[in-house]
Amino acid sequence: MIGIDGCVQRIMNIPGARSVTLVDGASGLAIAASGRHALVDEHEDAAATTDVVRAVLDCPALATGRDDAITELIVCGTRGYHLLNLVNGDFDGQLFVHVLFDDDTGNLGMARFQLQGILAELAADGHER
């Protein structure tokens, strides 16, 4: 079991990770955070990204079918990229994680792969509660 703190620490160990915020999507509150939150603190990050995630999930134009669900959002900027991943599992609310990666030291494909593995472990732990 990795737990929330272990999850956040392992995400920060992904090459290029600059910050991570684990968010309760039901309330828009930060559950845990680490790294540099230079422009906004983790609470503003949680509230703002919750709005983004809700908007995308509520957008019928982004639905590709009845059996399909959005699991990840990628936002690319000039100096880095943001991964917003919804966490599956038996949690009270919809959890998601927002990770900011540096474009110079991060690798989008590898970051996605590693992040999905870490979140799968967290979700598996959630089912054991």
N, CA, C and O atoms as a MOPAC input file, in Angstrom:
PM7 MOZYME 1SCF
protein

 N      0.83400 1    -1.17700 1     0.00000 1
 C      0.00000 1     0.00000 1     0.00000 1
 C      0.88200 1     1.24500 1     0.00000 1
 O      1.79800 1     1.36100 1     0.81400 1
 N      0.60700 1     2.16700 1    -0.90600 1
 C      1.44100 1     3.35700 1    -0.97900 1
 C      0.85000 1     4.53600 1    -0.22200 1
 O      1.60100 1     5.40300 1     0.22400 1
 N     -0.44400 1     4.59800 1    -0.06200 1
 C     -1.07000 1     5.70200 1     0.65100 1
 C     -0.92300 1     7.01800 1    -0.10100 1
 O     -0.23600 1     7.10400 1    -1.11800 1
 N     -1.58000 1     8.02800 1     0.42400 1
 C     -1.59400 1     9.33100 1    -0.24800 1
 C     -0.21800 1     9.97900 1    -0.24900 1
 O      0.23400 1    10.45300 1    -1.29100 1
 N      0.45600 1    10.01000 1     0.89300 1
 C      1.78200 1    10.64200 1     0.94800 1
 C      2.78900 1     9.91700 1     0.06800 1
 O      3.59600 1    10.55000 1    -0.61300 1
 N      2.74100 1     8.59200 1     0.08200 1
 C      3.63100 1     7.81400 1    -0.77500 1
 C      3.34200 1     8.04300 1    -2.24500 1
 O      4.25700 1     8.10400 1    -3.06600 1
 N      2.07000 1     8.17000 1    -2.56800 1
 C      1.66200 1     8.44700 1    -3.95100 1
 C      2.23500 1     9.78000 1    -4.41800 1
 O      2.83300 1     9.86400 1    -5.49000 1
 N      2.05000 1    10.81600 1    -3.61100 1
 C      2.54400 1    12.15500 1    -3.97400 1
 C      4.06100 1    12.13400 1    -4.13000 1
 O      4.59400 1    12.71400 1    -5.07500 1
 N      4.75900 1    11.47100 1    -3.21400 1
 C      6.22100 1    11.41600 1    -3.28600 1
 C      6.68700 1    10.67200 1    -4.53400 1
 O      7.62900 1    11.10400 1    -5.19700 1
 N      6.04400 1     9.57300 1    -4.85200 1
 C      6.43200 1     8.81500 1    -6.04400 1
 C      6.16800 1     9.61500 1    -7.31500 1
 O      6.94500 1     9.53500 1    -8.26600 1
 N      5.08300 1    10.38300 1    -7.34300 1
 C      4.81500 1    11.22600 1    -8.50600 1
 C      5.89600 1    12.28700 1    -8.64700 1
 O      6.35000 1    12.56400 1    -9.75700 1
 N      6.31300 1    12.88600 1    -7.53000 1
 C      7.37300 1    13.90000 1    -7.58600 1
 C      8.70100 1    13.31500 1    -8.04500 1
 O      9.57400 1    14.05600 1    -8.49500 1
 N      8.86900 1    12.00700 1    -7.94000 1
 C     10.10000 1    11.35100 1    -8.38700 1
 C     10.10800 1    11.06400 1    -9.88700 1
 O     11.13000 1    10.64100 1   -10.42600 1
 N      8.99200 1    11.28700 1   -10.56300 1
 C      8.95800 1    11.12300 1   -12.02000 1
 C      9.81400 1    12.24300 1   -12.62300 1
 O      9.63500 1    13.40700 1   -12.26600 1
 N     10.73200 1    11.91500 1   -13.52300 1
 C     11.59200 1    12.95200 1   -14.09800 1
 C     10.79300 1    14.10800 1   -14.69600 1
 O      9.85900 1    13.90000 1   -15.46900 1
 N     11.17400 1    15.31700 1   -14.32800 1
 C     10.54700 1    16.52200 1   -14.83800 1
 C      9.40400 1    17.05400 1   -13.99900 1
 O      8.92900 1    18.16200 1   -14.25000 1
 N      8.94200 1    16.29100 1   -13.00000 1
 C      7.81800 1    16.74200 1   -12.17600 1
 C      8.22200 1    17.97100 1   -11.36700 1
 O      9.24200 1    17.96000 1   -10.67800 1
 N      7.42000 1    19.02900 1   -11.45400 1
 C      7.68000 1    20.24700 1   -10.68700 1
 C      6.70500 1    20.42300 1    -9.53900 1
 O      7.07000 1    20.95700 1    -8.49200 1
 N      5.46700 1    19.98100 1    -9.72300 1
 C      4.49200 1    20.06700 1    -8.63500 1
 C      3.40200 1    19.03600 1    -8.85300 1
 O      3.13400 1    18.61500 1    -9.97800 1
 N      2.78100 1    18.63900 1    -7.75600 1
 C      1.66400 1    17.71000 1    -7.81200 1
 C      0.63400 1    18.13400 1    -6.78600 1
 O      0.98000 1    18.53100 1    -5.67300 1
 N     -0.63100 1    18.05100 1    -7.16000 1
 C     -1.72800 1    18.30300 1    -6.24800 1
 C     -2.74600 1    17.18800 1    -6.41900 1
 O     -3.22200 1    16.93900 1    -7.52600 1
 N     -3.08000 1    16.51500 1    -5.32000 1
 C     -4.13200 1    15.51500 1    -5.31400 1
 C     -5.40200 1    16.22800 1    -4.86500 1
 O     -5.42800 1    16.85200 1    -3.80500 1
 N     -6.45300 1    16.13300 1    -5.67200 1
 C     -7.64700 1    16.96000 1    -5.49200 1
 C     -8.88500 1    16.09600 1    -5.29700 1
 O     -9.06300 1    15.08100 1    -5.97000 1
 N     -9.73500 1    16.51500 1    -4.36800 1
 C    -11.07200 1    15.94400 1    -4.21800 1
 C    -11.97000 1    16.69500 1    -5.18500 1
 O    -12.33800 1    17.84300 1    -4.93600 1
 N    -12.32200 1    16.04700 1    -6.28700 1
 C    -13.11400 1    16.69800 1    -7.32000 1
 C    -14.52500 1    17.03200 1    -6.89300 1
 O    -15.16600 1    17.88800 1    -7.50300 1
 N    -15.02100 1    16.37900 1    -5.86300 1
 C    -16.37400 1    16.68200 1    -5.38200 1
 C    -16.41900 1    18.04400 1    -4.69300 1
 O    -17.38200 1    18.79400 1    -4.84900 1
 N    -15.37900 1    18.35500 1    -3.93700 1
 C    -15.35500 1    19.61500 1    -3.18000 1
 C    -14.44000 1    20.66400 1    -3.79400 1
 O    -14.58700 1    21.85400 1    -3.51400 1
 N    -13.49400 1    20.23600 1    -4.62800 1
 C    -12.52000 1    21.16300 1    -5.19100 1
 C    -11.40000 1    21.50800 1    -4.23500 1
 O    -10.70500 1    22.50500 1    -4.42900 1
 N    -11.21300 1    20.69400 1    -3.19900 1
 C    -10.18000 1    20.95800 1    -2.19900 1
 C     -8.95300 1    20.09200 1    -2.42400 1
 O     -9.05400 1    18.95100 1    -2.87500 1
 N     -7.78400 1    20.65600 1    -2.09900 1
 C     -6.53100 1    19.91400 1    -2.18100 1
 C     -6.45900 1    18.93300 1    -1.01300 1
 O     -6.68800 1    19.30400 1     0.13800 1
 N     -6.14300 1    17.69300 1    -1.32000 1
 C     -5.96300 1    16.66800 1    -0.28700 1
 C     -4.50000 1    16.60400 1     0.11800 1
 O     -4.17400 1    16.47900 1     1.29900 1
 N     -3.62500 1    16.69000 1    -0.87300 1
 C     -2.18700 1    16.64100 1    -0.62800 1
 C     -1.49400 1    17.35100 1    -1.77900 1
 O     -2.02100 1    17.41800 1    -2.88900 1
 N     -0.30800 1    17.88100 1    -1.50400 1
 C      0.43900 1    18.58600 1    -2.54400 1
 C      1.92500 1    18.54400 1    -2.21300 1
 O      2.32900 1    18.36200 1    -1.06500 1
 N      2.72000 1    18.71900 1    -3.26100 1
 C      4.16300 1    18.77300 1    -3.10000 1
 C      4.74800 1    19.52100 1    -4.29100 1
 O      4.11800 1    19.63700 1    -5.34300 1
 N      5.95100 1    20.02200 1    -4.10800 1
 C      6.64500 1    20.69800 1    -5.19300 1
 C      6.45300 1    22.19200 1    -5.15400 1
 O      5.97800 1    22.76500 1    -4.17400 1
 N      6.84500 1    22.81200 1    -6.27000 1
 C      6.78800 1    24.26900 1    -6.38500 1
 C      5.45100 1    24.71400 1    -6.94000 1
 O      5.12400 1    24.41800 1    -8.09000 1
 N      4.69200 1    25.40900 1    -6.15200 1
 C      3.43400 1    26.00300 1    -6.59000 1
 C      3.67400 1    27.50900 1    -6.66000 1
 O      3.18600 1    28.26600 1    -5.82100 1
 N      4.43000 1    27.93100 1    -7.66800 1
 C      4.89600 1    29.31400 1    -7.75600 1
 C      3.78400 1    30.30500 1    -8.11700 1
 O      3.66800 1    31.35000 1    -7.47700 1
 N      2.98200 1    30.00400 1    -9.10600 1
 C      1.97800 1    30.95900 1    -9.55500 1
 C      0.74900 1    30.97600 1    -8.65800 1
 O      0.21600 1    32.04400 1    -8.35400 1
 N      0.30200 1    29.81800 1    -8.24100 1
 C     -0.84200 1    29.70400 1    -7.33500 1
 C     -0.51800 1    28.64100 1    -6.29600 1
 O      0.25500 1    27.72100 1    -6.56100 1
 N     -1.11300 1    28.76900 1    -5.10700 1
 C     -0.87400 1    27.73500 1    -4.10600 1
 C     -1.72500 1    26.50300 1    -4.42100 1
 O     -2.55500 1    26.53000 1    -5.33000 1
 N     -1.51700 1    25.44100 1    -3.67400 1
 C     -2.19400 1    24.18600 1    -3.98200 1
 C     -3.71400 1    24.27700 1    -3.85400 1
 O     -4.43200 1    23.52400 1    -4.51200 1
 N     -4.21300 1    25.18600 1    -3.01500 1
 C     -5.66300 1    25.32200 1    -2.85200 1
 C     -6.28400 1    26.02000 1    -4.06300 1
 O     -7.35500 1    25.62700 1    -4.52500 1
 N     -5.61800 1    27.04700 1    -4.57500 1
 C     -6.09100 1    27.69600 1    -5.80400 1
 C     -5.97100 1    26.73600 1    -6.98500 1
 O     -6.84500 1    26.69200 1    -7.85200 1
 N     -4.88800 1    25.97300 1    -7.01100 1
 C     -4.67800 1    24.97300 1    -8.04300 1
 C     -5.84200 1    23.97900 1    -8.04000 1
 O     -6.41900 1    23.68200 1    -9.08600 1
 N     -6.17700 1    23.47200 1    -6.85800 1
 C     -7.25200 1    22.48500 1    -6.74100 1
 C     -8.58200 1    23.04900 1    -7.22400 1
 O     -9.29900 1    22.39100 1    -7.97900 1
 N     -8.91100 1    24.25500 1    -6.79600 1
 C    -10.19000 1    24.86400 1    -7.17900 1
 C    -10.26200 1    25.10600 1    -8.69100 1
 O    -11.27100 1    24.80200 1    -9.32800 1
 N     -9.19200 1    25.65100 1    -9.25300 1
 C     -9.19100 1    25.98000 1   -10.68400 1
 C     -9.21400 1    24.72900 1   -11.55500 1
 O     -9.95000 1    24.67000 1   -12.54000 1
 N     -8.41800 1    23.73700 1   -11.19800 1
 C     -8.39100 1    22.52800 1   -12.02600 1
 C     -9.66600 1    21.71500 1   -11.86100 1
 O    -10.05500 1    20.98700 1   -12.77400 1
 N    -10.32200 1    21.82800 1   -10.71000 1
 C    -11.62400 1    21.17200 1   -10.55000 1
 C    -12.61600 1    21.73500 1   -11.55700 1
 O    -13.38700 1    20.99000 1   -12.16100 1
 N    -12.59500 1    23.05000 1   -11.73700 1
 C    -13.47300 1    23.67000 1   -12.73400 1
 C    -13.17700 1    23.14000 1   -14.13500 1
 O    -14.09700 1    22.88700 1   -14.91300 1
 N    -11.90300 1    22.97200 1   -14.45400 1
 C    -11.50400 1    22.46200 1   -15.77300 1
 C    -11.99800 1    21.03000 1   -15.95500 1
 O    -12.60100 1    20.69800 1   -16.97500 1
 N    -11.73800 1    20.19100 1   -14.96200 1
 C    -12.13500 1    18.78000 1   -15.05400 1
 C    -13.65600 1    18.66500 1   -15.17900 1
 O    -14.15200 1    17.90600 1   -16.01200 1
 N    -14.38500 1    19.40100 1   -14.37000 1
 C    -15.85700 1    19.35300 1   -14.45000 1
 C    -16.35000 1    19.80100 1   -15.81800 1
 O    -17.26000 1    19.19400 1   -16.38300 1
 N    -15.75000 1    20.86600 1   -16.35400 1
 C    -16.17000 1    21.36000 1   -17.66700 1
 C    -15.94600 1    20.31400 1   -18.74800 1
 O    -16.80500 1    20.10700 1   -19.60500 1
 N    -14.80600 1    19.66200 1   -18.71000 1
 C    -14.50600 1    18.64700 1   -19.71700 1
 C    -15.43000 1    17.44100 1   -19.55800 1
 O    -15.95500 1    16.93300 1   -20.54900 1
 N    -15.63100 1    16.98400 1   -18.33700 1
 C    -16.49200 1    15.81700 1   -18.11700 1
 C    -17.95000 1    16.09200 1   -18.48500 1
 O    -18.68000 1    15.17600 1   -18.86500 1
 N    -18.36800 1    17.34200 1   -18.37300 1
 C    -19.74800 1    17.70500 1   -18.69700 1
 C    -19.95400 1    18.07200 1   -20.16300 1
 O    -21.07300 1    18.38700 1   -20.56700 1
 N    -18.90400 1    18.03500 1   -20.95600 1
 C    -18.98600 1    18.46200 1   -22.35300 1
 C    -19.38000 1    17.28400 1   -23.25400 1
 O    -18.58200 1    16.36900 1   -23.45600 1
 N    -20.59800 1    17.30000 1   -23.79200 1
 C    -21.02200 1    16.17600 1   -24.63600 1
 C    -20.20400 1    16.05300 1   -25.92100 1
 O    -20.12300 1    14.96400 1   -26.48900 1
 N    -19.60700 1    17.12400 1   -26.38100 1
 C    -18.80900 1    17.06200 1   -27.60600 1
 C    -17.53800 1    16.23200 1   -27.42000 1
 O    -16.96000 1    15.76200 1   -28.40000 1
 N    -17.10000 1    16.04700 1   -26.17800 1
 C    -15.88300 1    15.27100 1   -25.92400 1
 C    -16.16700 1    13.80400 1   -25.62300 1
 O    -15.23500 1    13.01600 1   -25.46400 1
 N    -17.42300 1    13.43300 1   -25.54200 1
 C    -17.78400 1    12.03100 1   -25.31200 1
 C    -17.63900 1    11.26900 1   -26.62800 1
 O    -18.16900 1    11.68100 1   -27.66000 1
 N    -16.92600 1    10.17200 1   -26.57800 1
 C    -16.71700 1     9.39800 1   -27.80600 1
 C    -17.62300 1     8.17700 1   -27.87800 1
 O    -17.60400 1     7.44900 1   -28.87000 1
 N    -18.39700 1     7.95300 1   -26.86000 1
 C    -19.31200 1     6.81100 1   -26.86800 1
 C    -19.80200 1     6.51300 1   -25.46800 1
 O    -19.27200 1     7.03000 1   -24.48500 1
 N    -20.81000 1     5.68200 1   -25.39100 1
 C    -21.40400 1     5.35400 1   -24.08700 1
 C    -20.44600 1     4.61300 1   -23.16700 1
 O    -20.45800 1     4.82700 1   -21.95400 1
 N    -19.62500 1     3.75300 1   -23.72800 1
 C    -18.73900 1     2.93300 1   -22.91800 1
 C    -17.39100 1     3.58800 1   -22.67200 1
 O    -16.51900 1     2.99200 1   -22.03900 1
 N    -17.21100 1     4.80200 1   -23.16300 1
 C    -15.92700 1     5.48600 1   -23.05100 1
 C    -15.99600 1     6.52700 1   -21.94400 1
 O    -17.01800 1     7.18900 1   -21.76200 1
 N    -14.91300 1     6.66500 1   -21.21600 1
 C    -14.83400 1     7.67100 1   -20.15400 1
 C    -13.52900 1     8.42700 1   -20.28000 1
 O    -12.49800 1     7.85700 1   -20.63400 1
 N    -13.58200 1     9.70900 1   -19.98800 1
 C    -12.36700 1    10.51200 1   -19.98700 1
 C    -11.58400 1    10.17200 1   -18.72200 1
 O    -12.12900 1    10.20500 1   -17.61800 1
 N    -10.32100 1     9.84900 1   -18.88800 1
 C     -9.48700 1     9.46600 1   -17.75300 1
 C     -8.30500 1    10.40000 1   -17.55300 1
 O     -7.68100 1    10.40100 1   -16.49200 1
 N     -7.99400 1    11.20100 1   -18.58100 1
 C     -6.78600 1    12.00600 1   -18.51800 1
 C     -6.94200 1    13.23700 1   -19.39200 1
 O     -7.53400 1    13.17900 1   -20.47000 1
 N     -6.40200 1    14.35800 1   -18.91200 1
 C     -6.34100 1    15.58100 1   -19.69500 1
 C     -4.88200 1    15.99900 1   -19.78500 1
 O     -4.14100 1    15.90500 1   -18.80700 1
 N     -4.47400 1    16.45700 1   -20.94900 1
 C     -3.11500 1    16.93000 1   -21.16000 1
 C     -3.19900 1    18.36000 1   -21.65800 1
 O     -3.86100 1    18.64200 1   -22.65600 1
 N     -2.52300 1    19.26200 1   -20.95500 1
 C     -2.47300 1    20.65800 1   -21.35300 1
 C     -1.00400 1    20.99700 1   -21.58900 1
 O     -0.18000 1    20.88400 1   -20.68100 1
 N     -0.68900 1    21.40600 1   -22.79300 1
 C      0.70100 1    21.70200 1   -23.15100 1
 C      0.92500 1    23.20700 1   -23.20800 1
 O      0.13200 1    23.94500 1   -23.79200 1
 N      2.00700 1    23.64500 1   -22.59800 1
 C      2.40800 1    25.04000 1   -22.63600 1
 C      3.77500 1    25.16200 1   -23.27300 1
 O      4.35200 1    24.16600 1   -23.70900 1
 N      4.29200 1    26.36500 1   -23.32900 1
 C      5.58800 1    26.57900 1   -23.97300 1
 C      6.75500 1    26.11300 1   -23.12300 1
 O      7.82900 1    25.83600 1   -23.65600 1
 N      6.57000 1    26.01900 1   -21.81300 1
 C      7.67600 1    25.59900 1   -20.94700 1
 C      7.38100 1    24.33800 1   -20.15300 1
 O      8.16400 1    23.95700 1   -19.28300 1
 N      6.26700 1    23.68700 1   -20.44000 1
 C      5.94200 1    22.47100 1   -19.72300 1
 C      4.55600 1    21.97200 1   -20.08100 1
 O      3.88000 1    22.52400 1   -20.94900 1
 N      4.15100 1    20.92400 1   -19.39800 1
 C      2.84100 1    20.35800 1   -19.65300 1
 C      2.21300 1    19.91800 1   -18.33900 1
 O      2.90000 1    19.62300 1   -17.36200 1
 N      0.89200 1    19.88500 1   -18.34900 1
 C      0.11000 1    19.52200 1   -17.18600 1
 C     -0.60900 1    18.21900 1   -17.49700 1
 O     -1.20600 1    18.07200 1   -18.56300 1
 N     -0.55000 1    17.28400 1   -16.57500 1
 C     -1.34200 1    16.06400 1   -16.68500 1
 C     -2.37600 1    16.09300 1   -15.57600 1
 O     -2.03900 1    16.26400 1   -14.40500 1
 N     -3.62600 1    15.92600 1   -15.94800 1
 C     -4.71500 1    15.81400 1   -14.98200 1
 C     -5.30600 1    14.42300 1   -15.17700 1
 O     -5.91400 1    14.13500 1   -16.20800 1
 N     -5.12300 1    13.56500 1   -14.17700 1
 C     -5.58700 1    12.19300 1   -14.26600 1
 C     -6.64300 1    11.92500 1   -13.21300 1
 O     -6.45900 1    12.23200 1   -12.03500 1
 N     -7.75400 1    11.34700 1   -13.65300 1
 C     -8.79700 1    10.93400 1   -12.72600 1
 C     -8.38900 1     9.60900 1   -12.10200 1
 O     -7.87900 1     8.72100 1   -12.78600 1
 N     -8.61400 1     9.48200 1   -10.81600 1
 C     -8.21200 1     8.28400 1   -10.08600 1
 C     -9.42000 1     7.37100 1    -9.94500 1
 O    -10.44000 1     7.75600 1    -9.37400 1
 N     -9.29700 1     6.16500 1   -10.46800 1
 C    -10.34500 1     5.16500 1   -10.26400 1
 C    -10.21800 1     4.61400 1    -8.85500 1
 O     -9.15900 1     4.72100 1    -8.23600 1
 N    -11.25800 1     4.04200 1    -8.36200 1
 C    -11.15700 1     3.41400 1    -7.05300 1
 C    -12.39000 1     3.67700 1    -6.22000 1
 O    -13.31900 1     4.37200 1    -6.63100 1
 N    -12.36600 1     3.10300 1    -5.04800 1
 C    -13.49800 1     3.16800 1    -4.13500 1
 C    -13.28500 1     4.31200 1    -3.15400 1
 O    -12.99000 1     4.09100 1    -1.98000 1
 N    -13.43700 1     5.53200 1    -3.64600 1
 C    -13.23400 1     6.71700 1    -2.82700 1
 C    -14.57700 1     7.41300 1    -2.64300 1
 O    -15.49600 1     7.22200 1    -3.43900 1
 N    -14.68600 1     8.21300 1    -1.60000 1
 C    -15.94200 1     8.91500 1    -1.32600 1
 C    -16.30700 1     9.89300 1    -2.43300 1
 O    -17.48200 1    10.04300 1    -2.76500 1
 N    -15.32000 1    10.55400 1    -3.00200 1
 C    -15.55800 1    11.51300 1    -4.08400 1
 C    -14.64800 1    11.20500 1    -5.24300 1
 O    -13.81300 1    10.30400 1    -5.16500 1
 N    -14.80200 1    11.93800 1    -6.30300 1
 C    -13.95300 1    11.75400 1    -7.47400 1
 C    -12.60500 1    12.40900 1    -7.21200 1
 O    -12.52600 1    13.63000 1    -7.07700 1
 N    -11.55800 1    11.62200 1    -7.14100 1
 C    -10.20900 1    12.14900 1    -6.95900 1
 C     -9.54600 1    12.32300 1    -8.32200 1
 O     -9.76600 1    11.54800 1    -9.25200 1
 N     -8.73300 1    13.36300 1    -8.40300 1
 C     -7.86900 1    13.48200 1    -9.56900 1
 C     -6.55800 1    14.11100 1    -9.12300 1
 O     -6.46600 1    14.71500 1    -8.05400 1
 N     -5.56200 1    13.95500 1    -9.95600 1
 C     -4.24500 1    14.50200 1    -9.65700 1
 C     -3.85700 1    15.45900 1   -10.77800 1
 O     -4.09800 1    15.19700 1   -11.95600 1
 N     -3.24600 1    16.58100 1   -10.38000 1
 C     -2.72400 1    17.56600 1   -11.32600 1
 C     -1.21500 1    17.60000 1   -11.13600 1
 O     -0.72400 1    17.91800 1   -10.05300 1
 N     -0.48600 1    17.27300 1   -12.19100 1
 C      0.97200 1    17.27300 1   -12.13300 1
 C      1.49900 1    18.20900 1   -13.20900 1
 O      1.10100 1    18.13500 1   -14.37100 1
 N      2.39400 1    19.08200 1   -12.80200 1
 C      3.07400 1    19.98000 1   -13.73800 1
 C      4.46000 1    19.42600 1   -14.00900 1
 O      5.21900 1    19.13800 1   -13.08300 1
 N      4.78200 1    19.28000 1   -15.28600 1
 C      6.08500 1    18.76400 1   -15.69900 1
 C      6.84600 1    19.82300 1   -16.47400 1
 O      6.25900 1    20.60500 1   -17.22300 1
 N      8.15300 1    19.84200 1   -16.28900 1
 C      9.05600 1    20.70800 1   -17.02700 1
 C      9.27700 1    20.11100 1   -18.41200 1
 O      9.51000 1    18.90900 1   -18.53900 1
 N      9.20600 1    20.93200 1   -19.43600 1
 C      9.35500 1    20.44900 1   -20.80400 1
 C     10.77200 1    19.99000 1   -21.10200 1
 O     10.96800 1    19.07500 1   -21.90300 1
 N     11.76900 1    20.61200 1   -20.46900 1
 C     13.16400 1    20.27200 1   -20.75300 1
 C     13.58000 1    18.93100 1   -20.15900 1
 O     14.33100 1    18.18500 1   -20.78800 1
 N     13.10300 1    18.61600 1   -18.96100 1
 C     13.56100 1    17.40200 1   -18.27400 1
 C     12.51300 1    16.30400 1   -18.22700 1
 O     12.81400 1    15.18100 1   -17.82500 1
 N     11.28600 1    16.61100 1   -18.63200 1
 C     10.22200 1    15.61100 1   -18.60800 1
 C     10.04100 1    14.95000 1   -19.95800 1
 O     10.45800 1    15.47900 1   -20.98900 1
 N      9.42300 1    13.80200 1   -19.93700 1
 C      9.09500 1    13.06100 1   -21.14900 1
 C      7.61700 1    12.70300 1   -21.04700 1
 O      7.22700 1    11.91000 1   -20.19000 1
 N      6.79700 1    13.28000 1   -21.91500 1
 C      5.35300 1    13.13300 1   -21.80900 1
 C      4.91400 1    11.66800 1   -21.79700 1
 O      4.11000 1    11.27300 1   -20.95300 1
 N      5.42200 1    10.87800 1   -22.70200 1
 C      5.02700 1     9.47500 1   -22.78000 1
 C      5.40000 1     8.70400 1   -21.52000 1
 O      4.58400 1     7.96100 1   -20.97500 1
 N      6.63200 1     8.88200 1   -21.06100 1
 C      7.08700 1     8.17300 1   -19.86900 1
 C      6.35100 1     8.68100 1   -18.62500 1
 O      6.00800 1     7.89600 1   -17.74100 1
 N      6.11300 1     9.98600 1   -18.55700 1
 C      5.38700 1    10.54800 1   -17.41900 1
 C      3.98000 1     9.96600 1   -17.34400 1
 O      3.51600 1     9.60300 1   -16.26300 1
 N      3.30800 1     9.87600 1   -18.47000 1
 C      1.95800 1     9.30200 1   -18.49600 1
 C      1.98500 1     7.85500 1   -18.02200 1
 O      1.15300 1     7.45100 1   -17.21100 1
 N      2.92800 1     7.08100 1   -18.51900 1
 C      3.04400 1     5.67200 1   -18.16200 1
 C      3.28500 1     5.50600 1   -16.66200 1
 O      2.60200 1     4.72300 1   -16.00300 1
 N      4.26200 1     6.24700 1   -16.12300 1
 C      4.58300 1     6.12800 1   -14.70700 1
 C      3.43900 1     6.61900 1   -13.82800 1
 O      3.13100 1     6.00000 1   -12.81000 1
 N      2.81300 1     7.72100 1   -14.21100 1
 C      1.71100 1     8.27000 1   -13.43400 1
 C      0.53900 1     7.29900 1   -13.38800 1
 O     -0.05700 1     7.10800 1   -12.32800 1
 N      0.20200 1     6.69200 1   -14.49800 1
 C     -0.89900 1     5.73300 1   -14.52700 1
 C     -0.62500 1     4.54700 1   -13.61200 1
 O     -1.54200 1     4.05400 1   -12.95500 1
 N      0.62700 1     4.07800 1   -13.55800 1
 C      0.98400 1     2.96700 1   -12.67300 1
 C      0.84700 1     3.33200 1   -11.20600 1
 O      0.32500 1     2.55100 1   -10.41100 1
 N      1.31500 1     4.51700 1   -10.85200 1
 C      1.22500 1     4.97400 1    -9.45500 1
 C     -0.23200 1     5.13200 1    -9.04500 1
 O     -0.61700 1     4.71300 1    -7.95400 1
 N     -1.04400 1     5.73200 1    -9.90800 1
 C     -2.45300 1     5.94300 1    -9.57900 1
 C     -3.22500 1     4.62900 1    -9.52600 1
 O     -4.18100 1     4.50600 1    -8.76200 1
 N     -2.82500 1     3.65300 1   -10.32300 1
 C     -3.46000 1     2.32900 1   -10.25200 1
 C     -3.19700 1     1.69400 1    -8.89300 1
 O     -4.08200 1     1.05400 1    -8.32600 1
 N     -1.99000 1     1.86700 1    -8.36800 1
 C     -1.67700 1     1.35500 1    -7.02700 1
 C     -2.51200 1     2.05500 1    -5.96100 1
 O     -3.03200 1     1.41000 1    -5.05000 1
 N     -2.63900 1     3.37300 1    -6.07500 1
 C     -3.44500 1     4.12400 1    -5.11900 1
 C     -4.89800 1     3.66100 1    -5.17700 1
 O     -5.53800 1     3.49400 1    -4.13800 1
 N     -5.41700 1     3.45400 1    -6.37500 1
 C     -6.80200 1     2.99700 1    -6.53700 1
 C     -6.98500 1     1.59500 1    -5.96500 1
 O     -8.01400 1     1.29800 1    -5.35700 1
 N     -5.99600 1     0.74100 1    -6.15600 1
 C     -6.08100 1    -0.61000 1    -5.59400 1
 C     -6.12200 1    -0.55300 1    -4.07100 1
 O     -6.84700 1    -1.31500 1    -3.43100 1
 N     -5.33400 1     0.36200 1    -3.49500 1
 C     -5.34800 1     0.55100 1    -2.04600 1
 C     -6.71000 1     1.03400 1    -1.59000 1
 O     -7.18200 1     0.64200 1    -0.52300 1
 N     -7.34400 1     1.87500 1    -2.38100 1
 C     -8.65700 1     2.41000 1    -2.03400 1
 C     -9.71600 1     1.33600 1    -1.98300 1
 O    -10.66500 1     1.43000 1    -1.20500 1
 N     -9.56000 1     0.29300 1    -2.82400 1
 C    -10.52900 1    -0.79400 1    -2.82400 1
 C    -10.40200 1    -1.68300 1    -1.59200 1
 O    -11.33800 1    -2.40500 1    -1.24600 1
 N     -9.25200 1    -1.63300 1    -0.93200 1
 C     -9.01900 1    -2.49700 1     0.23200 1
 C     -9.56400 1    -1.91800 1     1.50500 1
 O     -9.56900 1    -2.60200 1     2.52800 1
 N    -10.03000 1    -0.67300 1     1.49100 1
 C    -10.49500 1    -0.04700 1     2.72300 1
 C    -11.78900 1    -0.61300 1     3.19700 1
 O    -12.31000 1    -0.18600 1     4.22700 1

